Amino acid sequence: MKVEDALWTAKQVSEYLNVGERQVAERYAFIPGFPASIRLPSLKGKGLYRWKKSDIFAWVDGLQKAR
C-alpha cells in the first residue's frame, strides 16, 4: 500500500490542518470541494468516517493554487 493511499481519521486530518477535530467533522466536511469521506462499515451500524490522505493533500494544494 502506498502511503498516499492511507486513510485518515478526523483527528489526523485536524492535526494536518492545524484545526480542531470537531471543526473537521462539523465544518470542513461540509465545505464544497472538501474531499468526501469514506464510511467504513461497523457491526454496530455506525460507520467510521475516514478521508484519503492524498485527497486531503490535493485539496490543500488546490487552495494554494487558487490564490
GINOR-V277943 format. One line per field, one symbol per residue. phi: phi as a letter, one per 20 degrees, with the letter a starting at -180 (. if undefined). burial: I if it has 24 or more other ideal C-beta (glycine too) atoms within 12 Angstrom, else O. Layout:
phi = ???
burial = ???
This chain:
phi = .fgfefedegffffffemcffffffdcggdfgnfgfeddefbfendfeeccfgfffgfffgffffff
burial = OOOOOOIIOIOOIOOOIOOOOOOIOOOIIOOOOIIOIOOOOOOOOOOOIIIIIOIIOOIIOOOOOOO
